[in-house]
Amino acid sequence: MHTLSKSRLVAMWCAILLPPAYFYLLLSRSLSRLPFLDDYYSVLQFLLEWKQEHGMQHVVQILTSQHNEYRLMFENVFFGLQYSLLGHTDLRALAILGDLFVLPIFGVLYLIWKQGDRSQEQILWFVPVSWILFQLQYASSLNSAMAPLQNLPVILFALLCCFLAARPGAWAFVAAVVSLALCIGSSGNGLFLLPVVGLLYLQQRRYRDLGLWVLAGIVLCLTYFHGYNFGASQSHADKSLLSSFKHLSPAYGAAFLGSIAAKANPLPAVAFGVVLVAVFVVATWQRLFRRNAALYYSALFFFVTAFAVSGLRSDLGLVSALGSRYRINSTVLVVLIYFYLVQQYRPERWRPTVQAPAAVLLGLALIGFDLLSDQGGQKVLLTRRQKLEAAMLRWERHEPREEATSSAPGDYTAENEKKGFYEPVEPFLSEAIEAGIYRLPALPGQH
């Protein structure tokens, strides 16, 4: 095993720590205490009901409260716990908590990486993961109360579940089941872990674990779907979640997977998504599932998720697959595919005349990618805060909404403004203020 010099080790750690430091610095500059869109329903409406209930009724509400197609049990716990401790909700604190989940995602990705070569030279090639993950393309899944506590934990627990399921031993199995429960409780696509990890156990001929996994899945499905409203779809004309099977779209799924490679035009995303699928097919042919099951089945989870999301959202048009809130899935999948490529082709064994230029080119590409992604994401977050503050001031002054105009094609902020996404939602805002659940902060422009 090669040992890195002290200077190279320090440089490696600086390269790893710089992206998350800058990532959270940018997020701190665009935080807001104002509710945004789903926060009105998933937080304020939830707490208005919470205040009227007691004891075991709170447990029932955590398990059965439904927001559109989702039962967000994991974040419901935090909403209820914070209110019980403070006597009100602090939306900024919830946003910070949600944003921090990117850190354990990074940690679990490292654990999956370590299933391959553990040499220090190989670890140098882990540095790009920090630059791929800690960027603001998925800004819409950050800096709000509801979104980061749904979109980030579901990925964390999916990765953790696959990592634990691939390990032998009773305790690893129990921990995998706990991770499954937390994943499903975070977001409904956690249910896709049931067939994915079931396939892992079947492939490894762990039939006892497979049987217990199926039993655990039955219990969790019965819990999740007890009293579930299957007519709550926000995408389909018939409002039925079950009709999603009629709307499955390979093109939409490819755009979802490859969204990290596009801005507003879905075609590059579709093309990149096809490339990711092709690489995964090759990895399957090369039996990656035997060499690194945690890596293989983690990636499989994202491919299954993309196909399922296409059935749920394809009616909204191909461009909706590029939504910022989805891009965390594309980001993590790219990291996983990168793991496969590096462990398969082992660049640390390339000749120095090839390895050095490759490292320089990769570094320059990552720096450019990070700067552009952070610039675009920070603009989205700062604009969102400004629009929320302006809308709240109008609400306080009883002034009419201003007409939104698009500055250019693909101006999503203007489109969101036209749809009223930044406007206060009544009666939840007034009722939450009156009940002491939410405290309206001082806003710029107030006298």
HELIX and SHEET records of a PDB file:
HELIX    1   1 LYS A    6  SER A   28  1                                  23    
HELIX    2   2 ASP A   39  ASP A   39  1                                   1    
HELIX    3   3 TYR A   40  GLN A   45  3                                   6    
HELIX    4   4 PHE A   46  TRP A   50  1                                   5    
HELIX    5   5 MET A   56  THR A   64  1                                   9    
HELIX    6   6 MET A   73  LEU A   86  1                                  14    
HELIX    7   7 LEU A   91  ASP A   99  1                                   9    
HELIX    8   8 VAL A  102  TRP A  113  1                                  12    
HELIX    9   9 GLN A  120  ILE A  123  1                                   4    
HELIX   10  10 LEU A  124  PHE A  126  5                                   3    
HELIX   11  11 VAL A  127  LEU A  133  1                                   7    
HELIX   12  12 LEU A  136  SER A  141  5                                   6    
HELIX   13  13 ALA A  147  ASN A  151  1                                   5    
HELIX   14  14 PRO A  153  ALA A  165  1                                  13    
HELIX   15  15 ALA A  170  SER A  186  1                                  17    
HELIX   16  16 GLY A  188  PHE A  192  5                                   5    
HELIX   17  17 LEU A  193  GLN A  203  1                                  11    
HELIX   18  18 TYR A  207  PHE A  225  1                                  19    
HELIX   19  19 LEU A  241  HIS A  247  5                                   7    
HELIX   20  20 PRO A  250  LEU A  257  1                                   8    
HELIX   21  21 SER A  259  ALA A  261  5                                   3    
HELIX   22  22 PRO A  266  TRP A  285  1                                  20    
HELIX   23  23 LEU A  288  ARG A  291  1                                   4    
HELIX   24  24 ALA A  293  ARG A  313  1                                  21    
HELIX   25  25 SER A  314  LEU A  316  5                                   3    
HELIX   26  26 LEU A  318  LEU A  322  5                                   5    
HELIX   27  27 SER A  324  TYR A  326  5                                   3    
HELIX   28  28 ARG A  327  TYR A  345  1                                  19    
HELIX   29  29 PRO A  347  ARG A  349  5                                   3    
HELIX   30  30 PRO A  352  ARG A  397  1                                  46    
HELIX   31  31 TYR A  412  LYS A  418  1                                   7    
HELIX   32  32 PHE A  428  GLU A  434  1                                   7    
END                                                                             
